[in-house]
Structure formats: structure tokens, C-alpha cells
């Protein structure tokens, strides 16, 4: 028996002297992500980047602003994602006459008890879909500041903690401006990602039409399965926080963000909140790729959706047609990648 053990062929890891085994158990997370992707792709054609970014945002405990013209599956994607998760879901349709109390809740006088009782609004949920967020006026948008940043609501001197996980998915149409209100920078800064949804290509358009034809009287969400519970989501979010980031990569993130403040093409650069957002998002990208450590590619993939809505292009460059995405790409290319 001893001879058999001594003559056994060593594994590659043993011969190289390097242990490539993950320091974190990411197998359940990877399995859950793969299943959610599969469910989303039964309805959503293409949009793989959007799906990945949504999953990264959820694992990173960050809010998402989805921007695209009507009909490119912004709302249906959020609804399908909600159905794959065993958590509470609320949809709020923003309109010009919507009041802050319609979102947060209000105190109602109880005649029997002779006291005021707080009636919670639809924001008291785990996953919130805010459709057409720029349809509501500034005072209604401002009602989201505290809840999005601190996951709590203060009303009449009482603080209400929101149950975790808590994620806001907001949609907006970049084309139609009549009856809309521009989101202030303070609110934009509270979104981890801004995701731009483009038109499908020809093959994807054909696939969309074919699927719709085959559905007939069946609903798009009828066959969607629930994959993860609220406890599993919180466990995965805690796991993502433990993803390893080397010191040189932390410095790389800082250089990217500081460069936005020094760039001549940008009127407004990104704040330290953006640095933290890139850090958290890059951990999320590493996790969905099955790694317990961040690489420069994870950071580069996180940089554009994190930064594009946090910076403002100078009027001169904007008139020339230069966009924030193009400037961010230039910044990424100008900074040496850590080795």
C-alpha cells in the first residue's frame, strides 16, 4: 500500500508548488448566478452585459439606473429578476403628481386609539422598481435620498430601518423630455450603476419576434422559477465583501477617480463615493466570474457604469459631441494597468 502511495502521480498543483484553490467558497454563488441568468435569458434576448451588471449590482448591494428608449425590456427585466428571488417586490410608477408620502408612507390618525399610526409606503420592500424616475418632481425624487444611501427612513422624528436586502432599480427614457425632471447629481451619485440599454441587432430582433409569436396567450413571467431566498442573497453579499483586492489595485482605482477631477474635458469629476463604488462593483464582477480576487479587468468593467453618470462633460466638449463614456475610456487607456 505504501508503494502505491509513493508511486502516485502528483497533481499539477503539487508539482508546481502553487495552490490554486479558492480561499472563499464561491460555488453556491456561481450556481445561483448561473440559474438566475438562465431564467432571465428564457425571456430576455441578448442584453448579456445588462444582465451581468444587474447581478453585480445586487451582489454589491448597490442601486441601478437603467436608461433606454421605450420597448427595450428595461421594466420586464427588473420584474423577471424580482421573480427569481424570494423577496418582497414593489413597483412605483413615478408621475408628475406623485408626492413623497405616496412613496414613504404617512401618519394617519386612529380614532379608536386617539393617536397617529404610521402607514408604510411601497418603499418598504426588498426590491423596488421605480418606473420612469424622471417623471416625478424634485421634492418627490428628494424623498429617496435617505432611503437609498442609508437604507432607513426618518418620519416625524422616528427612524425606520429597512429590511435587507434592499435594492432600487430605476428606469428612465433618455429621449422624451416633455413632462420630465432632470435627476439632481446628489441622487445620481446614489446609484451604483447607470446601465445603458441599446437596441437589439437583427438576429436578436428576429428571436424576440419568434418568442412573442410562440407565447400566444401565455405570460412572459409564467414559467420563471424562484432561485434564491433573502437569506441566501444576504449571505452572498457578505461573501462578496471578502473578495481580495491587492494594494496596487486599490491605487489603480484611486488614480482613475482622481483623473476625472483633473481632466480638462470634465466640468465635474467623481467623488470618493465613486471610488468605493468601483471597489465594490469590481468585487461583484470577480465573484460572478468565480474568482475570490479582483483583477484590473474587473475594475475596467466596473469603471464606466460607475462613473458615466457621476461626471459632467464641459459645455464645449458636449457641443462637439463628446460623451462621458468616451472620456472615461480615454482615462482608462491613459493610466498604466498594474502588473
N, C-alpha and C positions, 0 to 999 in steps of 0.2 A: 504493500500500500504506500509505503514511503517513497519507493522508486517511482510510482505512478505520479505522486505529487511533485517530486523533484523534476520529473521529465515533462511536466505540463508546460504547454506553450504560454508564456506570459502575455497579457493583453497589451494593446498599444499604449494604454495609459501607464502601465507598469514599466514598459521598456523605455518610454520617453521620460519617465520620472515626473510627469505632469498630471495632475488630477483635474479633469475637465468637468467633473460632476458639479451640477449647480448647487450653490450654497443655500438656495431657497427652493422650496418645493412648489414649482410653478405648474405642475402637471394638471391639477384641478382647474386652475385659472385658464390655462391654454385650452383645455377641453371645453370649458364653459364658453369661452370666446368663440371657439370654432362652431359650437352648436348655435349660438346666437347669430353668427354670420350666416349659417346655413338657413336659418329661419327667415332672416331678412332678405336673403337672395331668392327665396321662393316667390317673393312679390316684387322686390326692387331689382330692376335690370341695370347692370353697370353700377356706377357711383361707389366703386370699391373704396376710393380714398375717403369719401364722406363717411362710410360705414366704419372704417378703421379709426377715423378721427373721433367719431361719436363714442366708440368703445374706449378709446384712450381717455377721453374727457370723463367718462363715467368712472373709470378706474382711478383717475387722478382727482376725482371729487371736484370737478370744475363745470361751470355752466357754458352753454354753447349758443351762439347766434348763427342761425342758418340763413344765408341770403341767396335768393334766386328768384327768377321770374315765376309767375304762376304756372302750376302744372308740372313741375319737375320733381315731384314726390317729397317735398320738404315735410309736410304735415303727416303723410301716411307713414313715412319712415319713423317719425317720433312715436306714432301710435303703435306700430309693429314692435318697436323696441320696448315700449311700455308693456306690451302683452307678453313678451318673452321673460319679463321679470315679475316675480310675485310680490309686488309692492303697490302702494296706492298711487293712482294716476288722476290728475286733474287737467282739464283743458280750459283755458281762459281766452276768449276771443276779445282782443282789445278793440275798442271803438272810441270815437271822439267823446261820447258822453259817459264813459266809464269813470267811476270815482274810486279813490284809494280804498274806501270802505268796502267796495264791491270785490276787492281782491283780498284784503287783510282780514276783514270782519268788522263787526261793530258791537257796541254795548247796547243792549235792549233792556228796557225797564220791565221787570217781572212784577205784575200787580199782586200776585199771591204772596210773594216773598218780600215785596216792597223794597226791592233792591235791583241794581243793574246786573245783568248777566251778559257775559261776552259770548257772542255767536261767531265761531270761527269761519273765516272765508275760505275759498278754494285753494289758497296758497298753502294751507295746512295739509300737505300731502308729501309724497316722496319724489315723484317725477311730475314736473309741471310743464305743460306745453302752452306757451304764450303765442298765439297766432296773430301775426301782423302787429308786432310790438310797437311799431312806429305809428300806429293809428290813434293811440291814446295821447292826451296832452301831457305836458311836463310834470304836473302835480301827480298824475297817476303813475308815470314812469318813476318818479322820485320815491314812490311808496315801496319800490323794490330794492332801494339802496341797502338798507339794513339787512333785509332777509337774505339777499344774495351774498353779501360779504360775511355776515356773522351768523347766519342760519338761526336767527331769532327775530322776534317782533316785539316792539315795545308800544303798548297802547294803554292810555290812561294810567301811566306810571307802573304798569305791570309788564314784566318781561316773559314772553312765551318762547320756550326753546322748541325748535322744530325737530321732528324725529329724523334720524339718519337712516338711510342715505337721503340726501336732498339735492336735486339737480333741476335746473331750469333750462329748458330748450325753447328758444325764441326764434320765430321766423320773421322775415321782412322781405318786401319786394323792392329791389333797387331802382326799378324803372318808374313806377307810378308814384308821383309826388303829391298829387292833389289830395287834400284831406289827411296828410301825414305830418308827423312832427319828428324832427331830427333827434336822434338819441344823443344826449349830452356825453361828453368824454368821461365823466365820472361813472356813468352807467356802462359805457362800452368797456371801460377798464375792468369791470367786474366779470366780464365773460372771459373764460379761459381761452376759448377758440372762437374765431369767426370762420365759418365754413362757406365757401362759395360753391354753389351747385350749378353746373353747366348743363347745356342741352345734351341729350344723348346723341351718339353718332348714328349713321344709317342702320347698321346691323342691330344696334340696341333698340332703335325706334321700331324696327320690324318685330323684334322679340316682344316689345311692350304690347304692340297691337295683337300679336298672336295670343299672348297670355290673356288679354282682356276678352278676346273672342272666345277662348276656351272656358273662361269663368262662367259666362252666361248669367244665371241667377244666383250664383254663389258669391258670398262676400270675400273680399281680399284677406280679411283677418280671420276667417272661419277656421282655417287649418293651422294657425300659428300656435305653437306649443310653448308652455311656460318652462323656462330653463333654470333660472336662478332665483333663490329666495333672498329676502332682505338681509338675512344674517350672512349668507354667502357673499353678497356684494360688499358688506362692511368688512368681512374677513379679507377679501381680495384687495380692497382699498388700503387696508393696513399693511398687507403684504407688499404692495407696490411702493409704499413709503420706504421699505427696507432695501430697495434696489440700490446697488453700489454705484457711486459716481466718484471717479478719481478727481484729485485736486486740479489737474491740468484741464479737465473738462469743465469744472466749476469756473475756472478762469476764462475759458473759451466762451461760456455763456455770458459772463460779465462783459467781455470785450464786445460781443455782438450788441448787447443792450446799450452800453456806453457809446458805441459808434453811432447809434441812432440819434443821440443827443448832440453829437458833434458834426453830423452830416449836413452839408450845405444845402442839400435838396429838401431837407425836412424842417418844417416850422416848429413842430412839437415832437420830441423824442419820447422813448418809452421810460416808464418809472421802474423802481425796484420791484414792484409787483409783477412786472413783465419778466424779470429775471427769475423770480420764484415760479412763475407760470411755466417758463421754458424748462426749468428743472423738473417740476412735477410731471409735465407732459412727456418729457424725454424718458422718464422712468416708465410711464404708461406705454410708450412705444416699445421700449425694451421688453416689458412684460408680455405684450401680445405677440412678440416675436420669440418668446420662450427663453429670454436671457435674464439673468439676475444682475446684469451690469449694463451701464449706458455706454454707447459708442458715439462718436461725432455724427454719424448718420442719423441717429435718433434725435440729436439736438437740431440738426439742419431740418429734419422733417417737422419738428415742433415749432421752429422759429417763425415761419410765415403765418400759419394760422394764429399764433400767439401775438405777433407784432403788427399785422396788417391793419387792425382796427385801433391800435393804440398810438399810431404815429399820424402826423398830418403833413401832407406834401405842401411845399411853399406854393403860393398862387402862381408864380412864374412858371414853375415846372409843371404844375397841374394844367396850365393853359397849353403847354407843349404836349400834353397827353401822357405824361409820365405818371405811373401809379405807385402806390405804396409798396405793392408786391414786387415791382421791378427794382425799386430802390433797395428793398430788403435783400433781394437776390444779389444785387451788387455788393452789399455789405458782407454777405456770407462769403462771396467769392474773394473779397479783398482781405479777409482775415485768415491767417495760416491755421490749418487744421492740426490739432495736437496729435502727436505720434506716441 
